[in-house]
Amino acid sequence: MSEEREPVRAGLDTEKESQKIMPGREAAADSETAKIPESSETPETTEIPERKLASVQRVEAVTPIEGADLIECIHVLGWTVVGKKGELHEGDLCVYFEIDSFLPVCEQFEFLRKSCYRSNPYMGEGFRLKTQRFRGQISQGLILPLTILPQGRDYTIGEDVTELLGVRKWETEERSTDLGNTVGSLPFGIPKTGEVRIQSCPKLLGEFAKVPSYYISTKMDGTSATMYWKDGKFGVCGRNYEFAEDDRSVFWRYAKAHDLAAKMSACEIPDVAIQGEFCGPGIQKNRLKLKKPEWYVFTVIDLNTYLRYSLKAMLELCEKLGLQHVPIEEQGEVFPYKTIDELLERAKGKYPSGSNKEGIVIRPAEPVPCWLFHNAPLSMKVLNNDYLLKE
């Protein structure tokens, strides 16, 4: 979209009006989690904090857009958002809404209806925030003045106001049409898969500058699947649930076709959770154009120590079991990327199918605990803006 628009409007002036934007819905913020405990006990507190879909932040900078009279770039954390010119200034507190936020239908968000309104049986009605382009400038998210929040109290930088504003994460009911019947949540303390976006935590650049070695893998576009071996028991899970052993589940059909349980037993594999991206027909948009389901391993977790395998150990396990792993695009010692813009450029590219790849995931070659994540393992993802613009 190249025409000039005013995507951001002023917030509310009174506490009474601000109450209108809280519809009382339960927020369902996405948990980007990776748990690593310091002992052999089931992890409880060492997980990455929930993703803040709406949070209080400080405007880092405001920069002009060439040829634009009504709009400008507002910079928050590592994000750039196109907003109304003169509405916010460097140093101002604001509310930042991340992309993938689903804002409730109410008077104060009605200005989003033309470009952001969505409705489906699973999510209901609301306004979905996506990556957009204005006058050639990438814009990711929405920034509103702090007056959008109820008045009469102080707010702190970084405060999560997702639930307060009734914001939910946009998602569809099913990524695959044949996941199967669930039997419960993830067992044995197996963590949900997920990575933090670099724009949401720019301090990660400094943390990667300290690691002795790193690697970059391709972010495959599918749905998360975990297959575990624990005390001689084999099971399969999605991102949130374990699935019953039957032929309805595409995960179980894959596991049986590759005889994974027997291989794990024969190879005397220790208790592990193997996590990867499940891709193929009927999953997302099958951008890899696969003719049959494939599973690309990206994480292996020791279920006795809850420590993540190193890159070398993960690749060795995949070779032993005959599993594919995510493509490893780059390995090195000194992390060479100094800015978010460099990483965004690095994330561009295409799958062998010719479709834009989703992005990249960056990790230390040997797992490193990160203080930013309560000592959960250091990692980050960088999504390809070319991919996001076509979502």
Secondary structure, 3 states (H helix, E strand, C coil): CCCCCCCCCCCCCCHHHHHHHCCCCCCCCCCCCCCCCCCCCCCCCCCCCCCCCEEEEEEEEEEECCCCCCEEEEEECCEEEEEECCCCCCCCEEEEECCCEEECCCHHHHHHHHHHEEEECCCEEEEECCEEEECCEEEECEEEEHHHCCCCCCCCCCCECCCCCCCEECCCCCCCCCCCCEEEECCCCCCCCCCCEHHHCCCHHHHHCCCCCEEEEEECCCEEEEEEEECCEEEEECCCEEECCCCCCHHHHHHHHCCHHHHHHHCCCCCEEEEEEEECCCCCCCCCCCCCCEEEEEEEEECCCCCECCHHHHHHHHHHHCCEECCEEEEECCCCCCCHHHHHHHCCCECCCCCECCEEEEEECCCCEEHHHCCEECCEEEECHHHHHCC
